[in-house]
Amino acid sequence: MKKALIVALVFFMAFGLYAQTIDTNLLDLSRAKVSIAGPQNVYIRSIYYSGKELSVLLKYSGNDSAKVYGPYYEKDKLLLDSYRLDYAKLKVSGENEILVSDLIIGNQGYSGMLKWTGDSTLVVDRYWKSSTPVTEEVKIDKLTKELAELKAKYETEVSSLKGQLSSLKSTQVSMVKTTTTMKSTQRKPETVILSGFNRGKAVYGNWNVSYNSVKQTNNRLKFAKYSIPVYQNRSVTSYAFTAKADSTSGWIGYGLHFFASGEKTGRGYGFGRSYLVWLTRDSAYFKSNNTYLQLYESYNDIKMIQLASVKIPSAITSTINTEILYDKSAGKIYVSVNGENVLTFNPGFPIVSGNKIAFRTLGGPVQFTELKVKVQ
């Protein structure tokens, strides 16, 4: 190891002495690359002198000295510095042949067969083009491009999401600003078609039922539901109920499906064809303990999409009175919380009828009271 270090230093010392015979102001070694060339030789390439690329070979001559051979210019070389032999593979083939593969010459891969002649000579018996090995530089370049593409895609998606968030905030502000106007234009149904809970049945969950209330007590369920048959097809229908969730932390929610029909089991994410007004606290998703009122449209027991979402001041663990007014002829759904209109939405293609409603919970316990359904 010590001898090898001395030899290496001698090579560079010899090159330094050689450099003293030239104008060092014209010499550029910033891109020079050094490689071993045999047991006692060092090859230095990508030297630039007066703007021209050249190479030199340093041969150790003993006595702490080395001799400089060259310079070699690209136009004079049989083997160009751009040729890559470091990916080459050798394999014995038969009794007197060696297969050489993965040579890179002029960005093209080559392979060939060397034949042993028996007199210390290997001759090129044949060669052919082959697939070009993927160099580390190519891999790095590819990864760099992929990283740039992913970064651009990420920035585009973030920009799009920011736009959606801004639009949603504007929609929510619009909903709050138009509260007074909506209150004055809403038509209030007066004919009661359903009061109380004792006509219904548990679809999923542990429900304690009386005429005045239902309470779902299994806090592990996400899709607990209690269904009550009631036909709905009038132009204006209102729903009023009071509810209170009993959970100090975590994800919890409750709500009402209305104009519902066509459910198969009712135990899934959706509930047949229906609308759902949903109150929820989801600190993991919203990064806060605020309560949100949301409107969904259900297409079957599996598919359900969110139509609108708005933050409300009431805590979900407090007693909340929710009123829903579905004006089918006007194509509007109004939702009030504790007497204040918080959401108005135009569903576009309104559901025209339903044969039941369904209360649902996530977590709990949750208790519902004071149910009234009215029509006009």
C-alpha positions in Angstrom: 0.0 0.0 0.0 2.8 2.4 0.9 4.7 1.7 -2.4 1.5 2.2 -4.4 1.0 5.6 -2.8 4.6 6.6 -3.5 4.2 5.6 -7.2 1.0 7.6 -7.5 2.6 10.7 -6.1 5.6 10.2 -8.4 3.3 10.2 -11.4 1.8 13.5 -10.4 5.2 15.0 -9.6 6.4 13.8 -13.1 3.4 15.4 -14.7 4.1 18.6 -12.8 7.6 18.7 -14.1 6.3 18.1 -17.6 3.9 20.9 -17.2 6.7 23.3 -16.5 7.8 23.1 -20.2 4.4 24.5 -21.3 2.4 27.7 -20.7 0.4 26.8 -17.6 -1.9 29.7 -18.3 -3.3 27.7 -21.2 -3.7 24.5 -19.2 -7.1 23.5 -17.8 -7.2 20.5 -15.5 -10.6 21.1 -14.0 -12.2 18.2 -16.1 -9.2 15.9 -16.0 -9.9 12.2 -15.2 -7.3 9.7 -13.9 -7.4 5.9 -14.4 -5.0 3.0 -13.9 -3.6 1.8 -17.2 -1.7 -1.4 -16.4 0.4 -2.5 -13.4 2.7 0.6 -13.5 0.9 3.2 -15.7 -1.5 6.0 -15.1 -3.7 7.5 -17.9 -4.9 11.1 -17.6 -7.6 12.2 -20.0 -9.8 15.3 -20.6 -6.9 17.7 -20.2 -7.5 20.9 -22.1 -4.6 23.0 -23.5 -5.4 26.1 -25.4 -8.9 24.9 -25.7 -8.0 21.5 -27.2 -8.6 18.2 -25.5 -5.7 15.8 -25.0 -4.5 12.9 -22.9 -1.1 11.7 -21.5 0.2 8.4 -20.3 2.5 8.3 -17.2 4.8 5.3 -17.1 6.7 4.5 -13.9 10.4 4.3 -14.6 11.7 3.5 -11.1 13.9 5.6 -8.9 10.9 7.7 -7.9 10.3 9.0 -11.4 7.9 8.6 -14.2 8.0 9.3 -17.9 5.3 11.3 -19.7 4.1 9.9 -23.1 2.0 12.1 -25.3 0.2 14.3 -25.7 -2.5 12.3 -27.5 -5.2 14.2 -29.3 -8.6 12.8 -30.1 -8.1 12.9 -33.9 -5.0 10.7 -33.5 -6.5 8.0 -31.2 -7.6 4.6 -32.3 -9.5 4.2 -28.9 -11.3 7.4 -28.1 -11.7 8.5 -24.5 -15.5 8.4 -25.1 -15.4 4.6 -25.5 -16.6 2.9 -22.4 -15.0 -0.4 -21.4 -15.9 -0.4 -17.7 -19.2 -2.1 -18.3 -17.6 -4.9 -20.4 -18.2 -8.6 -19.4 -16.0 -11.5 -20.3 -17.0 -15.2 -20.6 -15.2 -18.3 -21.7 -16.9 -19.8 -24.7 -15.7 -23.3 -25.8 -12.1 -24.3 -25.6 -10.4 -21.4 -27.3 -12.9 -18.5 -27.4 -13.8 -15.6 -25.1 -17.0 -13.7 -25.4 -16.7 -10.0 -24.8 -20.0 -8.1 -24.3 -21.3 -4.7 -23.3 -18.6 -2.5 -24.9 -19.9 1.0 -25.6 -18.4 2.6 -28.7 -19.9 5.8 -30.0 -23.0 5.3 -27.8 -23.6 1.9 -29.4 -23.3 -1.4 -27.6 -21.1 -4.0 -29.2 -20.2 -7.6 -28.4 -17.6 -9.8 -30.0 -15.7 -13.1 -29.9 -12.0 -13.4 -29.3 -10.2 -16.5 -30.5 -7.0 -17.8 -28.9 -4.4 -18.7 -31.6 -2.0 -20.6 -29.4 0.9 -18.2 -29.8 0.1 -15.6 -27.1 -2.3 -13.9 -29.5 -6.0 -13.2 -29.3 -7.7 -12.3 -32.6 -11.1 -10.8 -33.2 -13.0 -13.6 -34.8 -16.3 -11.8 -35.1 -18.3 -8.9 -33.6 -21.8 -7.5 -33.7 -24.0 -4.7 -32.4 -25.8 -5.4 -29.1 -28.0 -3.6 -26.7 -26.2 -0.6 -25.1 -25.7 -0.9 -21.3 -27.4 1.8 -19.3 -24.6 3.9 -17.7 -24.8 5.5 -14.4 -24.9 8.9 -16.1 -27.9 7.9 -18.1 -29.6 6.6 -15.0 -29.0 9.8 -13.1 -30.2 11.9 -16.1 -33.4 9.8 -16.3 -34.1 10.1 -12.6 -33.4 13.8 -12.7 -36.0 14.2 -15.5 -38.5 12.0 -13.7 -38.0 14.1 -10.5 -38.5 17.3 -12.5 -41.7 15.9 -14.0 -43.1 14.7 -10.6 -42.3 18.1 -9.1 -44.1 19.9 -12.0 -47.1 17.5 -11.6 -47.1 18.1 -7.8 -47.0 21.9 -8.2 -49.9 21.7 -10.8 -52.0 19.5 -8.5 -51.3 21.8 -5.5 -52.3 24.8 -7.6 -55.5 23.1 -8.6 -56.4 22.1 -5.1 -55.7 25.6 -3.9 -58.1 26.8 -6.6 -60.8 24.3 -5.5 -60.3 25.4 -1.8 -60.7 29.1 -2.7 -63.8 28.3 -4.7 -65.3 26.3 -1.9 -64.5 29.1 0.6 -66.2 31.6 -1.7 -69.3 29.3 -2.0 -69.4 29.1 1.8 -69.2 32.9 2.2 -71.9 33.3 -0.4 -74.1 30.9 1.6 -73.7 32.9 4.8 -74.3 36.3 3.1 -77.6 35.1 1.5 -79.1 33.8 4.8 -81.5 36.7 5.2 -82.8 36.5 1.6 -83.3 32.8 1.8 -85.3 33.0 5.1 -87.7 35.4 3.5 -88.3 33.3 0.4 -88.6 29.9 1.9 -92.1 28.4 1.9 -92.8 26.8 5.2 -94.8 23.5 5.1 -97.5 23.1 7.8 -99.0 19.7 7.3 -97.4 17.1 9.6 -97.0 13.6 8.0 -94.6 12.1 10.5 -94.0 12.7 14.2 -91.9 10.5 16.5 -89.8 7.4 16.0 -91.8 4.3 16.9 -92.9 3.5 13.3 -89.3 2.7 12.3 -86.8 -0.2 12.6 -83.1 -0.6 13.2 -81.3 -1.3 9.9 -77.8 -1.6 11.5 -76.6 -0.8 15.0 -77.8 -0.9 18.6 -80.9 1.4 18.8 -82.9 2.1 21.9 -86.3 3.3 20.6 -89.3 5.1 22.1 -92.0 7.4 20.6 -90.0 10.5 21.5 -86.4 9.4 20.8 -83.9 6.9 19.3 -80.4 6.4 20.6 -77.6 4.5 18.9 -75.2 3.1 21.6 -72.5 1.1 19.7 -69.6 3.6 19.2 -67.6 1.2 17.0 -70.0 1.4 14.0 -69.5 3.7 11.1 -72.7 3.1 9.1 -75.4 2.5 11.8 -78.9 3.4 10.5 -82.5 3.6 11.7 -85.2 3.7 9.0 -88.7 5.0 9.2 -91.2 4.5 6.3 -92.8 7.8 5.0 -93.8 8.6 1.5 -92.3 11.8 0.1 -93.2 13.3 -3.2 -94.6 16.8 -2.5 -93.1 19.9 -3.9 -92.0 21.2 -0.5 -91.0 19.0 2.4 -89.4 19.9 5.7 -87.6 17.8 8.3 -86.8 18.9 11.9 -85.0 16.9 14.6 -82.8 17.5 17.6 -79.7 15.5 18.3 -76.7 15.3 20.7 -73.5 13.2 20.3 -71.7 12.0 23.4 -68.0 11.7 22.5 -65.2 14.0 23.8 -62.7 13.1 21.1 -62.1 11.4 17.8 -64.3 11.1 14.7 -68.0 11.2 15.2 -71.1 12.1 13.1 -74.8 11.9 12.7 -77.4 12.9 10.1 -80.6 12.2 8.2 -81.2 10.5 4.8 -84.4 11.9 3.2 -86.3 11.2 -0.1 -84.8 7.7 0.3 -85.6 4.6 -1.7 -84.1 1.6 -3.4 -81.7 0.5 -0.7 -80.7 -3.2 -0.7 -79.4 -3.8 2.8 -78.8 -0.3 4.0 -75.6 -1.4 5.8 -73.1 0.3 3.5 -71.7 3.8 3.0 -74.7 5.1 1.2 -78.5 4.4 1.6 -80.2 3.7 -1.7 -81.2 6.8 -3.7 -81.4 9.7 -1.3 -80.0 13.0 0.1 -78.1 13.1 3.4 -77.6 16.0 5.7 -74.6 15.1 7.9 -73.0 16.8 10.9 -69.5 15.6 11.8 -66.3 16.3 13.8 -63.2 14.8 12.2 -60.1 16.3 13.8 -57.7 14.0 11.8 -59.1 15.2 8.5 -60.0 18.9 9.3 -57.0 19.4 11.7 -59.4 20.9 14.2 -62.3 20.0 16.5 -64.8 22.2 14.6 -68.2 20.8 13.6 -69.0 20.7 9.9 -72.4 20.4 8.2 -72.3 18.5 4.9 -74.7 17.6 2.2 -74.4 14.3 0.2 -76.2 12.6 -2.6 -76.4 8.8 -2.3 -76.8 6.7 -5.5 -76.9 3.3 -3.9 -75.7 1.5 -0.8 -72.1 2.0 -1.9 -71.7 5.2 -3.9 -72.3 8.6 -2.2 -70.7 11.9 -3.1 -70.4 15.2 -1.1 -72.2 18.2 -2.6 -71.3 20.9 0.0 -69.6 21.4 3.3 -69.7 24.3 5.8 -68.3 24.9 9.3 -70.8 25.7 12.0 -70.2 27.3 15.4 -72.1 24.6 17.4 -70.1 21.8 19.0 -71.4 18.4 17.9 -71.5 17.3 21.6 -74.1 20.1 22.3 -77.8 19.8 21.7 -78.3 20.9 18.0 -81.7 21.5 16.3 -81.4 20.8 12.6 -84.0 21.8 10.0 -84.0 20.7 6.4 -86.3 22.2 3.8 -86.4 20.5 0.4 -88.1 22.8 -2.2 -88.3 20.4 -5.1 -90.1 22.8 -7.5 -87.4 25.5 -6.9 -84.6 23.0 -7.0 -83.2 24.1 -3.6 -82.2 22.4 -0.3 -82.0 24.7 2.7 -80.4 23.6 6.0 -80.7 25.5 9.3 -78.9 24.9 12.6 -80.4 26.2 15.8 -82.6 28.6 13.7 -79.8 30.0 11.5 -79.7 29.1 7.8 -76.1 27.8 7.2 -76.4 26.0 3.8 -78.4 26.4 0.5 -77.7 24.1 -2.4 -79.2 23.5 -5.9 -78.8 19.7 -6.6 -79.3 20.2 -10.3 -81.4 17.1 -11.0 -83.6 16.7 -7.9 -84.7 13.4 -6.6 -88.5 13.3 -7.2 -89.8 10.9 -4.6 -88.8 8.6 -1.7 -90.6 6.1 0.6 -88.5 6.4 3.8 -86.1 8.4 5.8 -83.2 7.1 7.8 -81.1 8.4 10.7 -77.5 7.4 10.7 -74.5 7.6 13.1 -70.8 7.2 13.1 -69.3 6.5 16.6 -71.4 7.7 19.5 -73.5 7.3 21.5 -75.9 9.6 19.6 -79.5 10.4 20.6 -82.2 11.9 18.3 -85.4 13.6 19.6 -88.3 15.9 18.4 -88.7 14.5 14.9 -91.3 16.2 12.6 -91.8 15.8 8.9 -94.1 18.4 7.2 -95.3 18.9 3.6 -96.9 21.7 1.6 
